[in-house]
C-alpha cells in the first residue's frame, strides 16, 4: 500500500505529463456551476436592451457580479474569495488558493506561484472600458495587491483599443491595449479583458480557463485579432493557402 508521500509524488508526476491547456485537464479544473445558465440567460436579455433604464443597469451590475462569483467559485483549488473595501480601493473579487489544484491552475495561466492571486473587476456599463479604468487596476496590482499576478476585467463591450470579433487585423496599439502591453512589460503582471461573448461561454466546463489562456497568450503574441471562441478547440490563424489544408480529406 502506498504511503501518503508516495501517492502525492505519483499525482504530481501524472500532472506533469498533462500539457498546459489540455482540454481534459481544463474541464477538471473549471466545473461550471449548474446555476450559471439561468444567470447568463438573464444577463443576455439585458445586453439586448436598446435603452436600459437606470434601475435595469443597477440590476445588471448586481447580476454580473453574481455571474463572476459563480464562475470563479467553480475553479478547483479556490480557498479564498473576497469582495471588500480595503483601506484604499474597492475589490470586486479577489481569488486565490494554495493547494495542488490551484498551483496547476496557475501553471496553465502562466502565473508564478508567488503571484498566484487573481483580482477581478466587473463592469456592466454599456460603453467600452476607458483607459482610466484600466490605469486604476494597473495601479492596484502594482502598489496594493503585490501578490496578484493576473487582473481580469469582466465587461459587456470590452475595452478601448482591443480588437473586436469580425474586425480586420490590427497593426497598431492604443488606449487600454497599449496600457496592457506597457504594464506587462514593466511588471510582468497580466491584465486581460473579457466581453459579453466570453461571458456567455462560462456555462461550459473548462471554458473560463480556456478563455483566459487564449487572452493571456494573445498578450504575448499580439495577433491583432480577437481571441478564438471556446467552441473552436484549435486556434488557426494562417494565410489562405495554409488554411485550406486544415480540412482532412
HELIX and SHEET records of a PDB file:
HELIX    1   1 UNK A    4  UNK A   17  1                                  14    
HELIX    2   2 UNK A   23  UNK A   29  1                                   7    
HELIX    3   3 UNK A   36  UNK A   47  1                                  12    
HELIX    4   4 UNK A   54  UNK A   73  1                                  20    
HELIX    5   5 UNK A  100  UNK A  108  1                                   9    
HELIX    6   6 UNK A  113  UNK A  115  5                                   3    
HELIX    7   7 UNK A  131  UNK A  139  1                                   9    
HELIX    8   8 UNK A  140  UNK A  144  3                                   5    
HELIX    9   9 UNK A  175  UNK A  187  1                                  13    
HELIX   10  10 UNK A  196  UNK A  199  1                                   4    
HELIX   11  11 UNK A  207  UNK A  221  1                                  15    
HELIX   12  12 UNK A  240  UNK A  243  1                                   4    
HELIX   13  13 UNK A  244  UNK A  246  5                                   3    
SHEET    1   A 5 UNK A  80  UNK A  85  0                                        
SHEET    2   A 5 UNK A  90  UNK A  96 -1                                        
SHEET    3   A 5 UNK A 117  UNK A 123 -1                                        
SHEET    4   A 5 UNK A 148  UNK A 155  1                                        
SHEET    5   A 5 UNK A 190  UNK A 194  1                                        
END                                                                             
